[in-house]
């Protein structure tokens, strides 16, 4: 199927309604998304807690591209295409590890952490090593979050860094500890996960644990009186409270909102699960939520942070990598237990994963047609507006 087909799909989309079936199931649409969204924007890869020591690395598989992210000797972060400049072999075969230098397992070419070629065995004397460094990937670190871009000219990321900094500084993510990680492989389209996390219309019926922690999540009560009171408290502590909202062309979001009165953390009993993170001295910072399209979601309370990295792998499959971070000085078994730390988001997340998979199964039906969004799903409609806008840009670039 050609771009005229995708153009027709875009032209036929009606704002205020869900997308047509091919947007979720068609391989040509998926390939177009990869070229014009995933390979054009900034993608969340991980955190500094993933690579705390020099030589620590992890590999992020993005469609056909394997990317290695490695910590330098001075704390810097480098990202390279994981393909040897000799004959193209993968260099890092394990998803995570530590390497003083990157050595190709095929013919033993050796690369420095910054990607420069250190040694190419048995090559001629006039061989110019400077021409054969690893292909670089653009990388930015925002207060401990590592973002990469496969684009030559990605959108300006300094705006994200500027807007996120006042929210994130109190957590001291540069010193945070990765306590636990978990991967889910879902049979659903990646956009259905994104849509799910842009509304709480489903929270009342689907998330009793979440609604017990977050006031207003069940759509039966207003959080405004509590929010107004808490804003004064948060501002007195120097915590950022001004929401960074999406616009038609921006791709990041940040918000602080309150837990229910008496709730200290995201936990099943509402009690704290770890020592406060970073500069937090109590359990009254509310919830910090952040999004960066197309693949990053984060929720943080005073004592821990939960991140979600979304990776589209096909029209019908999506990988979710979740991580739980705690204060860098927190000790497992003393300051937190893994079971209590992860149980809230394990339960809530798995409820969402089931919803997203069921949604996809229904969309595959021959009788599926786009349906209207409820007023409570305004942010989903805004997300779809952003998505359609990016697809239109792809058409304009003769992609």
C-alpha positions in Angstrom: 0.0 0.0 0.0 1.3 3.4 -0.9 1.2 6.8 0.7 -2.0 7.7 -1.1 -3.6 5.0 1.0 -2.2 6.6 4.2 -3.2 10.0 3.0 -6.8 8.8 2.5 -6.9 7.3 6.0 -5.7 10.6 7.5 -8.2 12.7 5.4 -11.1 10.5 6.5 -10.2 10.6 10.2 -12.8 12.6 12.2 -11.5 14.4 15.3 -13.4 13.4 18.4 -13.5 9.8 17.3 -11.1 6.9 17.6 -8.9 6.0 14.7 -9.9 3.7 11.9 -8.9 0.1 12.1 -5.9 0.2 9.7 -4.1 2.8 12.0 -3.9 -0.1 14.5 -3.5 -3.2 12.3 -1.9 -2.2 9.0 1.8 -2.9 8.4 2.2 0.0 5.9 0.8 2.4 8.5 3.2 0.9 11.1 6.2 1.3 8.8 5.2 4.9 8.0 5.0 5.6 11.8 8.4 4.3 12.3 9.9 6.5 9.6 8.1 9.7 10.5 7.5 9.4 14.3 9.8 6.9 15.9 12.9 7.8 13.8 12.2 11.6 14.0 11.5 12.2 17.8 13.3 11.7 21.1 12.9 8.3 22.6 13.3 7.5 26.3 16.0 4.8 26.6 16.6 4.5 30.4 18.1 6.3 33.3 21.6 6.9 34.7 20.7 4.3 37.3 20.8 1.7 34.5 24.5 2.5 33.9 25.9 3.9 37.2 29.6 2.9 36.5 32.0 3.7 33.7 31.7 1.0 31.0 28.1 0.0 32.1 26.0 -0.3 29.0 22.6 -1.5 27.8 21.2 -2.2 24.4 17.9 -0.8 23.1 16.4 -2.6 20.1 14.4 -0.2 17.9 12.8 -2.0 15.0 15.8 -3.0 12.8 18.3 -0.8 14.7 20.2 -2.0 17.8 21.5 0.9 19.9 24.1 0.6 22.6 24.0 3.2 25.4 27.2 3.3 27.5 28.6 5.3 30.4 31.9 7.1 29.8 34.9 7.3 32.1 33.9 10.8 33.2 30.2 10.0 33.7 29.2 11.1 30.2 26.6 9.0 28.3 27.3 7.9 24.7 25.0 6.2 22.3 26.0 4.3 19.1 24.5 2.0 16.5 25.4 -1.5 17.6 26.9 -2.4 14.3 30.6 -2.9 13.6 32.2 -0.6 11.0 34.1 -3.5 9.6 31.4 -5.9 8.2 28.4 -4.9 10.2 28.3 -7.5 13.0 26.5 -6.7 16.2 29.1 -5.8 18.9 27.2 -6.0 22.2 25.4 -9.3 22.2 24.0 -9.1 25.7 21.3 -6.7 26.6 23.2 -5.4 29.6 26.8 -5.5 30.8 30.1 -3.7 31.5 32.8 -3.2 28.9 36.1 -1.3 29.3 36.1 -1.2 25.5 33.5 -2.4 22.9 35.0 -5.4 21.1 33.3 -6.9 18.0 33.0 -10.6 18.5 33.5 -11.4 14.8 37.0 -10.0 13.9 37.9 -8.3 17.2 37.8 -4.7 16.1 38.0 -2.6 19.3 36.1 0.6 19.9 36.4 3.2 22.7 33.3 4.1 24.8 33.0 7.3 22.7 32.8 5.2 19.6 36.2 5.9 18.1 38.0 3.0 16.6 40.9 2.0 19.0 42.3 -1.1 17.1 41.6 -3.0 13.9 43.8 -6.1 13.9 45.9 -7.0 10.8 44.7 -4.0 8.8 47.2 -2.3 6.4 49.6 0.4 7.8 47.8 3.1 5.8 44.4 2.2 7.2 42.8 5.3 8.7 41.1 4.4 11.9 39.6 7.9 12.3 37.2 7.1 9.4 35.7 4.0 11.0 34.3 5.0 14.4 30.9 3.7 15.4 27.9 5.6 13.9 26.7 7.9 16.7 23.2 8.4 18.0 22.1 11.7 19.4 21.7 11.5 23.2 20.5 13.9 25.9 20.3 13.4 29.6 17.5 15.3 31.4 18.0 15.2 35.2 19.0 11.5 35.0 16.6 10.4 32.2 18.4 9.3 29.0 16.8 10.1 25.7 18.1 9.2 22.3 17.1 10.2 18.7 17.8 8.4 15.5 17.1 11.6 13.5 19.7 13.9 12.0 17.8 16.9 13.1 15.4 16.0 15.9 13.1 18.5 17.6 14.7 20.9 20.1 15.1 19.0 23.4 16.3 21.9 25.5 12.7 22.9 26.0 12.0 19.5 27.7 15.1 19.8 29.8 14.1 23.3 30.9 10.5 22.3 31.7 11.3 19.1 33.5 14.3 20.4 35.6 12.3 22.1 38.4 10.1 19.1 38.8 12.9 16.5 38.9 15.7 18.2 40.8 14.3 17.3 44.3 14.5 13.6 43.3 18.3 13.7 42.7 17.9 11.1 39.9 21.7 11.4 39.2 22.1 9.5 42.5 19.0 7.3 42.3 19.1 3.5 42.6 17.4 1.1 40.2 15.5 -1.2 42.6 13.5 -3.4 40.1 12.7 -3.8 36.5 10.1 -5.8 34.7 9.3 -6.4 31.0 5.9 -7.1 29.5 5.3 -8.2 25.9 1.7 -7.3 24.9 -0.4 -8.2 21.9 -1.7 -4.8 21.2 -0.9 -1.7 19.1 1.4 0.8 20.8 -1.0 3.7 20.4 -3.7 1.9 22.4 -1.3 1.9 25.4 -0.6 5.6 24.8 -4.3 6.3 24.6 -5.0 4.3 27.7 -2.6 6.5 29.7 -4.1 9.7 28.5 -7.5 9.2 30.2 -8.9 8.1 33.5 -12.4 7.5 32.1 -11.7 3.8 32.7 -10.1 4.2 36.2 -13.3 3.8 38.2 -14.4 0.5 36.7 -10.9 -0.9 36.2 -8.5 0.4 38.9 -9.9 0.2 42.4 -6.4 0.3 43.9 -5.5 3.4 41.9 -8.8 5.2 42.8 -8.2 4.4 46.5 -4.9 6.4 46.2 -5.7 9.3 43.9 -8.6 11.6 44.7 -10.8 12.3 41.6 -9.6 9.3 39.7 -13.0 7.6 39.9 -14.7 10.6 38.2 -17.2 10.8 41.1 -15.6 13.5 43.1 -13.6 16.7 42.6 -9.9 16.9 43.4 -9.9 20.7 43.2 -10.3 21.6 46.9 -7.5 19.3 47.9 -5.4 20.4 45.0 -5.7 24.1 45.9 -4.8 23.3 49.5 -1.8 21.1 48.5 -0.5 23.6 46.0 0.1 26.1 48.8 1.9 23.4 50.8 4.0 22.3 47.9 5.0 25.8 46.9 6.1 26.5 50.5 8.5 23.5 50.1 9.9 24.9 46.8 8.2 22.2 44.7 7.1 23.0 41.2 3.3 23.1 40.7 2.8 24.7 37.3 1.5 22.2 34.8 3.5 21.8 31.5 0.7 21.0 29.1 0.7 19.6 25.6 0.2 21.9 22.6 -0.5 20.9 19.1 3.2 20.7 18.3 4.9 20.0 21.7 5.6 16.4 22.8 6.1 16.6 26.5 3.9 17.0 29.6 4.4 17.4 33.4 1.9 17.7 36.2 1.7 17.5 40.0 -1.5 16.3 41.5 -2.6 15.2 45.0 -3.1 11.8 46.6 -6.1 11.3 48.8 -5.8 12.9 52.2 -4.0 10.5 54.5 -2.3 8.6 51.6 1.5 8.8 51.7 2.5 6.8 48.7 1.4 4.6 45.8 0.8 1.5 47.9 -2.1 -0.9 48.5 -2.5 0.4 52.1 -1.6 4.0 51.4 1.5 3.9 53.6 5.0 4.7 52.6 7.1 2.0 51.0 10.6 3.5 51.0 12.6 6.3 52.5 12.0 9.7 50.8 13.9 10.2 47.6 16.5 12.8 47.2 15.7 16.2 48.8 12.2 15.1 49.9 11.9 15.1 53.7 8.4 13.8 54.1 5.6 11.9 52.2 3.6 14.9 51.1 4.8 15.8 47.6 1.7 14.4 45.8 2.2 12.7 42.5 4.5 13.9 39.7 3.4 12.7 36.3 5.4 13.1 33.1 5.0 12.1 29.4 7.3 12.4 26.4 5.8 11.2 23.1 6.0 8.7 21.7 7.3 6.3 24.3 7.8 7.7 27.9 5.5 7.8 30.9 6.5 8.3 34.5 4.8 8.6 37.9 6.7 9.6 41.1 5.7 10.0 44.7 7.9 11.1 47.6 9.5 7.8 48.1 9.8 6.1 44.7 9.6 6.6 40.9 8.0 4.4 38.3 9.0 4.7 34.6 7.5 3.1 31.6 9.4 2.7 28.3 7.1 1.8 25.4 8.5 0.2 22.3 6.4 -0.6 19.2 7.6 -3.9 17.6 4.8 -4.5 15.1 1.2 -3.3 14.4 0.1 -6.0 16.9 2.9 -6.2 19.4 4.3 -3.8 22.0 7.1 -4.1 24.6 6.8 -2.3 27.9 9.9 -1.9 30.1 9.0 -0.8 33.6 11.5 0.4 36.3 11.2 1.3 39.9 13.7 3.8 41.3 14.4 4.7 44.9 16.8 7.0 46.8 20.4 6.2 46.1 21.1 5.5 49.8 18.1 3.3 50.3 18.9 -0.3 51.3 16.7 -3.2 50.3 15.4 -5.0 53.4 15.9 -2.0 55.6 14.4 1.0 53.8 12.2 -0.9 51.3 11.1 -4.3 50.2 10.7 -5.2 46.6 7.3 -6.8 47.1 5.8 -3.6 48.7 7.6 -1.3 46.3 6.2 -2.9 43.1 2.8 -4.3 44.1 0.8 -1.1 43.4 2.0 -0.6 39.8 2.2 -4.3 39.1 -1.5 -4.7 39.9 -2.5 -1.4 38.2 -0.3 -1.9 35.2 -1.5 -5.5 34.6 -5.1 -4.3 34.7 -4.1 -1.8 32.0 -2.3 -4.3 29.9 -5.4 -6.5 29.8 -7.6 -3.6 28.8 -5.2 -2.7 26.0 -5.0 -6.3 24.7 -8.8 -6.6 24.8 -9.2 -3.3 23.0 -6.9 -4.5 20.2 -8.8 -7.8 19.9 -12.0 -5.8 19.5 -10.5 -3.5 16.9 -9.5 -6.5 14.8 -13.2 -7.3 14.4 -14.7 -6.9 10.9 -17.4 -4.8 12.5 -15.2 -2.3 14.3 -15.9 1.3 13.4 -14.4 4.4 15.2 -16.5 5.6 18.1 -16.9 9.0 19.8 -14.7 10.1 22.7 -16.4 11.0 26.0 -15.7 14.5 27.4 -13.4 12.8 30.0 -11.3 11.6 27.0 -10.3 15.0 25.8 -6.6 14.2 26.3 -6.9 11.1 24.1 -8.4 13.3 21.3 -5.5 15.7 21.8 -3.0 12.8 21.6 -4.6 11.6 18.4 -4.5 15.2 17.0 -0.7 15.2 17.7 -0.3 11.8 16.1 -2.3 12.8 13.0 -0.2 16.0 12.8 3.0 14.0 12.7 1.6 11.7 10.0 0.6 14.7 7.9 4.2 16.0 8.3 5.4 12.7 7.0 3.3 13.0 3.9 4.6 16.5 3.3 8.2 15.2 3.4 7.4 12.9 0.5 8.1 10.0 2.8 
